[in-house]
Amino acid sequence: MALKFKCEKCGEYITTKFLKVGEVAKCRNCGAENVVPENALETDEEPKDIIPTGTKPKMVEKTNGKVRPFESVLILSIITLSIYFWVYLFKTLREMKKTFTFNTNETNPDRVRPILIAYLTVTILVALIQEAIGWPFGTFAHPSKTTGFYAVLVITNLISAALFVAFFSSFVKLIEVCQKKGGMLPFNKSIFWTLIAISIVISFASIGITPLIYLDLLVFVVFLYLIVMQVNRIWTESHGVGGS
């Protein structure tokens, strides 16, 4: 017996003979991917309206009859981590300004803070835009990826990458200045630039290969961890604090 149900996007009937409840069928009419529902009807009709996806069933959970992607948990975790890190950065800039005396020609917290605010603002706007067009997590069920879809992603990624480099390059320079004032040996900045380059490359590559977004997040977390470690060195290893 075949299973018959309506496409969630266009309303056309989908008939599948070989897929089971919970597996994914692609509508031939609109191209949307649908999870075969539990209330699919058994029928003797021959399948006409599906295109096999060749993919494994998506991990989903049922909530009030609706299918919710497991990525929602990941999104919440990312938002929580991001809020914590932004608060940490603002507090760090404030403490650096209170602890050290900076010359006018040096990288200082007052120069870095506006870049941080701009980066944070644009990051939020870009995330809202990309979520509105189904990226990154909604893309798994995105029926069609037009030229405009990719154009928006490329433009937003370019803007994010520019501000990403502007802020973190200045922040790394500020860390270097503070560590020098604290009498510490300079740290190796090459690893930061390497991670920045890797993150940007993966970010653009993930436009065409969606799962790479997870690798990009992993690289970014490693980058943030190294930033935190270098900041902690300032407070734990420095001496002669307040020098010019």
C-alpha positions in Angstrom: 0.0 0.0 0.0 1.1 3.5 -0.8 0.8 6.5 1.6 -0.9 9.7 0.5 -0.8 13.2 2.1 -0.8 16.9 1.2 2.3 19.0 0.6 2.6 21.5 3.4 3.7 24.2 1.0 1.5 24.0 -2.1 -1.3 21.7 -0.9 -0.9 19.2 -3.7 -1.3 15.5 -2.9 1.9 13.5 -2.6 1.8 9.7 -3.0 4.7 7.5 -2.0 5.0 3.7 -2.1 8.4 3.1 -0.5 8.8 5.8 2.1 7.6 5.4 5.7 6.2 7.8 8.2 8.9 10.2 9.3 11.0 9.9 6.1 11.3 12.8 3.6 9.5 13.1 0.3 10.0 16.0 -2.2 7.0 17.4 -3.9 7.2 17.3 -7.7 4.9 20.3 -8.0 6.8 22.9 -5.8 10.0 21.1 -4.8 9.4 21.4 -1.1 10.6 18.6 1.2 7.9 17.1 3.4 8.1 14.6 6.3 5.6 11.8 5.7 3.1 12.5 8.5 1.6 10.0 10.8 -1.9 10.7 9.5 -1.0 9.9 5.9 -3.7 7.8 4.2 -3.1 4.4 2.8 -4.0 4.2 -0.9 -3.8 1.9 -3.9 -2.7 4.8 -6.1 0.6 4.5 -7.9 3.1 7.2 -6.8 3.2 10.2 -9.2 4.0 13.3 -7.2 7.2 12.7 -5.4 10.9 13.0 -6.2 13.1 10.7 -4.0 15.5 12.9 -2.0 18.1 10.3 -1.2 18.5 11.8 2.2 18.0 10.3 5.7 15.0 11.2 7.7 15.3 14.5 9.5 15.5 14.6 13.3 12.3 16.1 14.3 10.1 16.3 17.4 6.3 16.5 17.6 4.8 19.5 19.5 1.1 20.0 19.4 0.9 18.2 16.0 3.6 20.4 14.5 7.1 19.3 13.3 9.9 21.3 15.0 13.4 20.9 13.7 16.1 19.9 16.3 18.1 22.9 15.1 15.9 25.2 17.3 17.9 23.9 20.3 21.1 24.8 18.6 19.9 28.3 17.7 18.9 28.9 21.4 22.4 27.8 22.5 24.1 30.1 20.0 22.0 33.0 21.1 22.8 32.4 24.7 26.5 32.0 24.1 26.5 35.2 21.9 24.8 37.3 24.5 27.3 36.1 27.2 30.3 36.9 24.9 29.1 40.4 23.9 28.5 41.3 27.6 32.0 39.9 28.3 33.6 42.1 25.6 31.9 45.3 26.8 33.0 44.6 30.4 36.5 43.8 29.3 36.8 47.1 27.4 35.5 49.0 30.5 38.0 47.3 32.8 40.9 47.9 30.3 40.1 51.6 30.3 40.0 51.8 34.1 43.2 49.7 34.5 45.6 51.1 31.9 46.7 54.5 30.7 46.7 54.8 27.0 48.6 57.3 24.7 46.5 59.1 22.1 48.3 57.3 19.3 47.6 53.8 20.8 44.8 51.4 20.2 42.5 52.0 23.1 39.0 50.9 24.4 37.4 54.2 23.2 38.4 53.4 19.6 37.4 49.7 19.8 34.0 50.2 21.4 32.2 51.9 18.4 33.5 49.1 16.1 32.1 46.6 18.5 28.7 48.3 18.6 28.6 48.5 14.8 29.6 44.8 14.5 27.0 43.7 17.0 24.2 45.8 15.4 25.0 44.5 11.9 25.4 40.9 13.1 21.8 41.1 14.5 20.4 42.6 11.3 22.2 40.1 9.1 20.9 37.2 11.3 17.4 38.5 11.0 17.7 38.9 7.2 19.2 35.4 6.7 16.6 33.8 9.0 13.8 35.6 7.0 15.0 33.9 3.8 15.6 30.5 5.4 19.3 30.6 6.2 21.1 28.8 7.7 18.7 26.4 9.5 15.6 26.9 7.4 17.4 26.2 4.2 17.1 22.4 4.7 13.4 22.8 3.6 13.9 25.7 1.3 12.1 24.8 -1.9 14.2 26.8 -4.3 17.4 28.8 -4.2 17.2 31.6 -6.7 19.9 34.0 -7.8 18.5 36.6 -5.5 18.7 34.1 -2.6 22.4 33.6 -3.2 23.0 37.3 -3.8 21.5 38.3 -0.5 23.7 35.7 1.3 26.9 36.9 -0.5 26.2 40.6 0.3 25.4 39.9 4.0 28.4 37.7 4.3 30.7 40.4 2.8 29.4 43.0 5.3 29.7 40.6 8.2 33.2 39.6 7.2 34.4 43.2 6.8 33.1 44.2 10.3 34.4 40.9 11.7 37.9 41.7 10.5 37.7 45.3 11.6 36.6 44.6 15.1 38.6 41.6 16.0 41.8 42.9 14.4 41.5 46.1 16.6 40.6 44.1 19.6 43.5 41.7 19.2 45.7 44.8 18.9 44.2 46.2 22.1 45.0 43.0 23.9 48.6 43.2 22.7 48.9 46.8 23.9 47.5 45.9 27.4 49.7 42.9 27.7 52.7 45.0 26.8 51.8 47.6 29.5 51.4 44.8 32.0 55.0 43.6 31.3 54.0 40.5 29.5 55.7 38.9 26.5 53.8 39.5 23.2 51.6 36.6 22.1 51.6 35.0 18.7 48.9 36.7 16.6 49.2 34.4 13.6 46.8 31.9 15.0 44.1 34.6 15.3 44.6 35.6 11.7 44.6 32.0 10.6 41.3 31.3 12.4 39.8 34.6 11.0 40.7 33.5 7.4 39.4 30.0 7.9 36.1 31.3 9.4 35.5 33.7 6.5 36.3 31.0 3.8 34.0 28.5 5.5 31.3 31.1 5.9 31.2 31.7 2.1 31.5 28.0 1.3 28.5 27.2 3.5 26.3 29.3 1.1 26.6 26.4 -1.3 27.2 23.6 1.2 24.8 24.2 4.1 26.2 21.7 6.7 29.5 23.7 6.7 27.7 26.2 8.9 28.4 23.9 11.8 32.1 23.8 11.1 32.1 27.6 10.9 30.5 27.8 14.3 33.1 25.4 15.8 36.0 27.5 14.4 34.3 30.7 15.8 34.0 29.1 19.2 37.7 28.2 19.2 38.5 31.7 18.2 36.4 33.2 21.0 38.0 30.8 23.5 41.5 32.0 22.5 40.4 35.6 22.9 39.1 34.9 26.4 42.4 33.2 27.3 44.5 36.1 26.2 42.3 38.6 28.1 42.6 36.4 31.2 46.4 36.6 30.9 46.1 40.3 31.3 44.4 40.0 34.7 46.4 37.0 36.0 50.0 37.5 34.7 50.5 41.2 34.3 52.6 43.3 36.6 53.3 47.0 36.8 49.7 47.7 35.9 48.9 51.2 34.8 52.1 51.9 33.0 52.2 53.9 29.9 
